Amino acid sequence: MSIPVSWRYGIGCIVACAVVSSIALAQPAEAVEPPIVTVLWAMPNGGTAENVTWPQTEIPGGESAIPCGVTAQVDDYLEDEAARFTADGTLTEFEDYPSETQRGSIDWRFVYGGDCAPGESSSLPVTGGAPVWLLAPFAGITVFGVVLLLLAHRNRHNANRKAS
């Protein structure tokens, strides 16, 4: 029995298509890189790469927006995690470190905004105040003083009640 010529071409095409598609499927798929988001954080109080300070404030607008006299920490995040760190516009120490629930910052570097021209100053406010270790002793004295005042007031009140 002979196969008609038109069928032979059809069967040949089907076989050729199957071979080509199996070769294509056998090739490894190209890895798709997840989108990366770069976020700039201004370090307060004259922070530098050698002396990182917190909390850091987000700088919108890219590296050209870093104010003079300011060092920025430039962090790269996976796009799906970036919103978690930028939601309040502030980055606190250890907030973007890797953990069991987040990948965190996948890369970082520091960029200095350059020296300010004479008469020009950084637009970043100085944050914070006296270090906690300096204030702690006075906080104890203040609490102790308030307690003494309350006790003295109570004793005076009780003495006045007994006298009347």
C-alpha positions in Angstrom: 0.0 0.0 0.0 1.3 3.4 -0.9 0.8 6.6 1.1 -0.3 9.5 -1.0 2.4 12.1 -1.6 0.4 14.9 0.1 0.1 12.8 3.3 3.8 12.1 3.3 4.6 15.8 3.3 2.0 16.3 6.1 3.4 13.5 8.2 6.9 14.8 7.6 5.9 18.2 8.7 4.3 16.9 11.9 7.4 14.9 12.8 9.7 17.8 12.0 7.5 20.1 14.2 7.6 17.7 17.1 11.4 17.4 16.9 11.9 21.1 16.8 9.5 21.8 19.7 11.1 19.1 21.8 14.5 20.7 21.2 13.1 24.1 22.2 11.6 22.7 25.4 14.8 21.0 26.3 16.7 24.4 26.4 17.0 25.9 29.9 14.7 28.8 30.5 16.4 32.2 30.8 16.4 33.4 34.4 14.1 36.4 34.9 15.7 39.0 37.2 13.2 40.5 39.7 12.8 44.3 39.4 15.2 46.2 41.7 14.2 49.5 43.4 17.0 51.9 44.6 16.2 54.0 47.6 18.4 56.8 49.0 18.5 57.5 52.7 20.0 60.7 54.2 22.0 60.2 57.3 21.4 62.8 60.0 23.9 64.7 62.2 26.8 64.4 59.8 26.7 60.7 59.4 29.3 59.1 57.1 30.2 55.7 55.7 32.5 55.2 58.7 30.0 56.5 61.2 26.4 55.6 60.1 23.7 57.5 61.9 20.0 56.9 62.4 17.1 57.3 61.8 17.7 58.0 58.1 15.2 60.0 55.9 14.3 59.0 52.4 15.6 61.3 49.6 13.3 61.2 46.6 14.8 62.1 43.2 17.9 60.0 42.8 21.6 60.7 43.5 21.4 64.2 42.1 19.0 65.1 44.8 21.5 64.4 47.7 21.9 67.8 49.5 25.4 69.2 49.9 27.2 68.1 53.0 25.1 65.0 53.4 26.1 61.4 53.0 23.3 59.1 51.7 23.0 55.4 52.2 21.9 54.0 48.8 20.0 50.7 49.2 18.8 48.3 46.6 15.6 46.3 47.4 13.5 43.8 45.5 10.5 45.7 44.1 8.0 43.7 46.2 9.8 44.6 49.4 10.7 48.3 48.8 7.3 49.6 49.9 7.7 48.0 53.3 10.8 50.2 54.0 9.7 53.4 52.3 6.1 53.6 53.7 6.9 56.1 56.5 9.9 57.7 54.7 12.2 56.8 57.6 14.7 54.0 58.0 15.7 52.9 61.5 18.7 50.8 62.4 18.3 47.1 61.6 14.9 47.7 59.9 16.0 46.4 56.5 18.4 43.7 57.6 17.6 40.2 56.2 15.4 38.0 58.4 13.1 35.0 58.2 10.3 37.2 56.9 12.2 39.5 54.5 15.1 39.6 52.2 16.0 43.1 53.2 18.5 45.3 51.4 20.3 43.2 48.7 23.0 45.8 48.1 24.1 49.2 49.5 26.7 51.9 49.1 27.3 55.4 50.3 27.3 58.6 48.3 28.4 62.0 49.5 26.4 65.0 48.2 29.6 67.1 48.0 30.9 70.0 50.0 28.6 73.0 50.4 29.6 76.2 48.8 30.5 79.1 51.1 27.4 80.5 52.7 25.4 77.4 51.7 24.2 74.8 54.2 22.6 71.4 54.1 18.8 71.4 54.0 18.6 68.5 56.4 17.7 69.4 60.0 19.8 68.0 62.9 17.7 65.4 64.7 17.8 64.0 68.1 19.4 65.7 71.1 21.5 64.7 74.0 22.4 61.0 74.0 20.2 58.9 76.3 23.2 57.9 78.5 23.7 61.6 79.3 20.0 62.2 80.2 19.3 59.0 82.1 20.9 60.1 85.4 18.9 63.3 85.4 15.7 61.4 84.6 16.2 59.4 87.8 16.8 62.6 89.9 13.7 64.1 88.4 11.5 61.1 89.3 13.0 61.0 92.8 12.4 64.8 93.2 8.7 64.4 92.2 8.2 61.5 94.6 9.7 63.6 97.4 7.5 66.5 96.6 4.4 64.3 96.6 5.4 62.7 99.9 6.0 66.1 101.5 2.7 67.4 100.2 0.9 64.3 101.6 2.6 64.7 105.0 1.7 68.4 105.1 -1.9 67.7 104.2 -2.1 65.0 106.9 -0.6 67.3 109.5 -3.1 70.1 108.6 -6.0 67.6 109.0 -4.8 66.5 112.4 -4.4 70.1 113.5 -8.0 71.1 112.6 
